[in-house]
Amino acid sequence: MAGPVRKSPMAVESAQKPSRFVGALGHDRIRVSFEFFPPKTAEMEKTLWEAIARLEPLAPAFVSVTYGAGGSTRERTHATVKRILTGTKLVPAAHLTCVGATRAEVDAVVKSYWDIGVRHIVALRGDPPEGVGERYQPHSGGYDYSYDLVAGIKRSGDFEISVAAFPEKHPESKSIEQDLDVLEKKVAAGASRAITQFFFENDLYFRFLERVRARGIKVPVVPGILPVQNFKQAKNFAERAGATVPAWLADRFAGLDDDAVTRKLIAAAVAAEQVFDLVDRGVTEFHFYTMNRADLVYAVCHLLGLRPAQTTAKAPAKEVASR
């Protein structure tokens, strides 16, 4: 009686998932970007810059800095973007919203970014000043919606513009079709990339991508990845953003409220599973919502094959500014 058929090492290797060998793809295939938010306190400032210093050697395509409706938040965003531009080799992308400002005020912010050398803006409508869940009302004399803002930015300068996309529908939209209408308008106005709201079920992303392509929208639709630093916090974010928290994810973190070490290990495993599945299905670009912390994001990027740049440095800030 014949024994079991043994596969050759080559056959065994070829049967493995491509993501297990994702490191071989290198920087030419896998591209990442990171999102940070401007700090409110000295302690938060220290945490932010520690995260930036840790992630900078991975040479992301760009890093974005979020933007709030209040004047002090805007100033912190501008200061953080300027420090990234002048004090690191990173390429910053400044978030900008329609909320709480006239067109002239927004245009002045855009010009100030152009003047210091910023060439990439993430253009968003923004949340109502009263908070998520309240009805949005365009500012009198301001840009009404994100596609109006994109057009205004393009009139101000030849910026690269990224915009938001929503695999599970924007909380205020009536349908995905309405969201796609808005995305079409944003691309027509000059957006060159869409970054999705975070999601935990990859099928949601691919179903959305199919509908985007069926509309003839050809810009990259980059998946937004949220490594779960804190499950309760992530669940709260998801509820406000209209993102689904699947039961299996809650089950992964059940019973770990007082076990920070295990929570971090589980979080790394969950994020790695998600990005490996996306890679196996053809995705090569990722945008990470860092929450101003580097550890989980760095670990996942390492698994994606990204390593600190040794010989290929990005252009210094003064050269970026002159482009």
N, C-alpha and C positions, 0 to 999 in steps of 0.2 A: 504493500500500500504506500502510495507516495506521501511524503511529508508535506508540511505547509510550504507554500510558495514564498520564497524570500525575495523582497524587492531589493534591487541594487541601491547603494547609498544615493546615487544620482536620482533614481526614481523616487525614493523617499523624500529627498530634498525638493524635487519639483512638485510634489503633491502638497507641500506646505502652503499656507496662505502667504500671498505676496507681502503682507504687512510685517511678517516675521523677519523679512530681509529688507525692510524699508530703509535701513541705514545705507544700503548700497545706492539708493536713489540720490542722496546728497543734496546740496543746496540748489542744484539746477532743477530739481523736481519739487522738493517740498519748500513752500514759502509760508512764513508766518508773520503775523503782526500782533501787537499787544496794545491793550487799552488800559489807561490809568485814569485816575480822577485827581483833581487838585486837592492838596491837603488843607485841612482847616486849623490844625494845631501843630506845634513844634514836634510833638511825638509822631503825628501822622506824616509830617514832612520827612522825618528821619526814616520811617518805614518805606515811604515812597522811593526815596533816593537809594536806599539799600536794594530795593527791588529792581530799579532801573540799572544799577551797577551790576547786579547779578545777571540780568537778562541781556544787557547790551552786547556781550561777546558772542551771542548767538546770531548777530547780524540780521535782525528782522527787516522785512521790507520797509516797514514804517511803524511808528508807535503813535497812538492817538490819545488825546487828552480831552476829557468830557467838559461840558460847559453848562452852567446853570443860568436861570433867569435873573438872579440878583446881581447887582453891580459888583459886590465884593467877590462873588464867585467868578465872574468874568475876568476880573483883575488877576485872581489866582490862576485861572486857566492860562491867561496871556503870559504871566510870569513863569509858569511851569514850562510852557511851550518854548519860551525864549531861552530858558536855562538849558533845556534839552538841545536846542539848536546850537547854542554857543559853547556848551560845556561837555557835549558828548559827540560821538560819531553817528548818532541815530538821526533818522529823518522823521521829524514830527508832523503829525496831521492834527490840526486844531478843529475841535467840534464847534459848531455854530448853530444856533436855533433862531426861529422867528419870534420867540416869546419875549414880551416885555420891552420891545424897542421899536423905534421908527425905522423906516428904510434908511434914512440918512445916518442913524446911529449904527445900524448893522453894516452899512457900506464903509463907515469909518473904521469899524473893527476889522473888516476885510482888508482895507488899505493898510492898517497898522501891521497886519500879518505879512502882507506882501512886502512892506518896507523892511521888515527884519529878516526876510528871506524864506518865509514859509510859502510853500507852493502846493500844499495838499490840505483840503478842508473836508471834514465830514459834516455834511449839511443835513440837518434834522428839523422837523417842525417844532419839536419840543413839547413838554408836558405843560398843562395849565399851571399858572402860578399858585393856584389853590391846592394843587396836588393831583396825582393820578386818580381818575374816576370822576373828576369834575369836568363839566363841559368846556371844550376848548373854544375860545373866542379870539379871532385874530386881533392883534393890536391895531388901534386906530392909526393909520398912516404907516403901518408896518408891512412886512411881507406876510401874505395870508397863509400860505402853505409851503411845504418843503420844495415843491417844484418851482414856485415863485422865487424862493431863496436861491436855488441852484442857478436859475437864469440871472439873478442879480449878481451872484458871485462871478459868473462867467463874463458879465459885462465889466466887472472890475479888474479882471486879469485872467491870464491863461492858467487857472488853477486845475489841478487834478481834483476831482470831486467824488467822494464816496457817499452813498446814501444807505438808508435802512431798508430792510425787507423783512417780511413777517411770515414764516412758514405756517403759523397757526392763526393768522389773521390778527391785524391790529385790534386792540381791545375796543376801539371806537368804530371800527368798520362794520358794515352790514354783512360783508362777505369777502372771501378771498378775491373774487372777481373785482370788487371795488379796490382792494389793495393793489391788484395788478394794473388797474387803470391808473392809479397814482404812480406806480413804479414806471409805467410807460411814459408818463408825463415828465418824470424826473430824468429819465434817460434822454428823452427828446430835448430837454432843457440843457443837457450837458454833463450829466453824471456818467462816470466811466466804470463804476464798480458799485455793487450792492453788497452790504454786509448784513447777515441775518441776525435777528433776535436769537438768543440762545435757545436751544431745544435739547431734549434728552433722548428722543426717539428718532433715529436717523431716517426712518421711512417718511417721517413728516417732511424732512428736508428734500428728499428725492421726489416726493409727490409734488411739492411746491416747485421744484426746479423744472419738472416736466411741464407744468402749467406756464411757467415763465417762458420757456423755450417755445411752447405752442403759440404764445403771443408774438413771437418773433423778436423777443428781447434777448440780445446776444451778449450783454456785458457779463463779466464774471459775477457769480453769486457766491460769495465766500461764507462758509458756515461759521457762525459765532459759537465759540465753545466756552462754557462756564465750568471750570473745575470747582467742585463743591467744597469750598473752604469750610463752610458752616451750613449744615443741612437746613436748619430752621430759617436761617437768613436767606438761603437760596430758594426755599419754598415761598417765603414772603415776596421775594423779587418776582418769582414766577407768577404768583397770583396777581400782582400789579401789572405785569407785562402780558398777561394772557397766555402764558406758556404752561403746558401740561407737566405735572410732576407724576410720573407713572408709579403705580403701586410697587413695582419691583425696586424702584430707586429708594422709596421710603423704607422698604424692607431691608435694604442693604445697610441702612444707618440706624435701624431700630435697636434700642438698647445701648447705644453708644454715647448718650448725652454726657456722661461723666468719664469718657475714655477718649481723650483727645488724640492719643498716639494711634489707636486703632482706627479712629475716624479718618485720620490723614492717610493711612495705608489704604483704606477702602476708597477714599476719594481719588487717590492716584490710580487705583485699579479701574474704577469706573470711567475716569477720563481716558485712560489708555485704551480700554475696550471700545469706547466711542470713536476715537480717532483712528484706531486700527481698522475698524469696520468701514469708516469713511474712505480710508486709503484703499482698502480692498475693492471698493466700489468706484474708484477712479478719482477721488478728491486729492488734490495736491496743495491746496492753499487753505490756511486756517487763521481765524482771528480769535485771539484769546482774551476774554474778560478777566483780567488778573486780580481785580479787587486790591490792587497795590501790593500784592504779595507774590513772591517769585518761586517759592519752593515747588508747588505742584506743577506750575506751568513749565518750569525748567525741567522737571523730571519727565513730563510728557514730551517736550521737545527733544530731550535726549533719546527717548524711545523712538521718536520719529527720525532719528539719525542726525539731528543737528548737533554740532559741536562748536565750542568757542573758536572764533576765527583766529587763525595764527598768522597767516601771511596775507590774506585778502582783507584789507581795511576799507571801510567806507570813506567817502570823501570827507575831509574836514569841514566843519560848519561854514567857514568862510567861502568854500567852493560851492557848497550847497546853495548858499545865499545868492550866488552870482548866476545861477542857472536861469 
